[in-house]
Amino acid sequence: MQEIRCGHCGRKLAAVREFAELQIKCPRCRTLNHLKAESLLTPPSSVQNLQEATCPRNRSSPG
């Protein structure tokens, strides 16, 4: 699990496993914390490897 802390005062706001986008208002300092998942910003290396790899075409099959 990943801890979500206020960017202003450092108070722990939540503990989450997965999120795409999150907005949490800190009850201590009233700062609105807006977070986006890193996985949305940069694709995982396994996806990049799949995109770079190409399958050779089977010459014996039609099409």
N, C-alpha and C positions, 0 to 999 in steps of 0.2 A: 504494500500500500504506500501511496505517496502522500506526504503531509503537505497541505496547502497553508501557507503562512501569509499574513498581511505584509505587503510590500513596504508599508510605512512604519508600523510599530513592531512587526515580527510576531504578533500573536497568532497562535495556531487556530486556523479557522475550520479546517476539515481534514479528513483522511479519506482519500478516494483511491479506487483501483483504475478506473477508466473514465475519461470525459473527453468530449470534443470541444466544448466551449463552456466556460463557467464564469459567473459573476457573483461575487460575495461581498457584502458590505460588512466591514469590520465593526463589531459592536463597541469596541474600545475607542477607536479614533475616527470612526465614520468614513474611512477611505473605501471607495469602491474598487475592488480588485477584480480585474478582468483577465482571465487566463484562457489560452488556446492550447490544445494538445500539441506536443512537439511532433507527433506522428502525422498530423495534418500539414505541418510546415515542411517537413523533409520525409520522403518515402524511406521505409526501412531498406537496409542493404540487400535483403533477400528479394525485394521487389525490383530493385535496380539490376540485380544480377539476372533476374528473369527477363527483364526488358532488353538487356544486352545480349543474352543468349538467343540464338536462332536455331531452329531445327532444320536440318538439311532436308530438302524435298526428296520424296521417294520417287525415283525416275520410272519405276515399274508400274506405278499406279496412274490411271488416267486423271487428267485434270490439272 
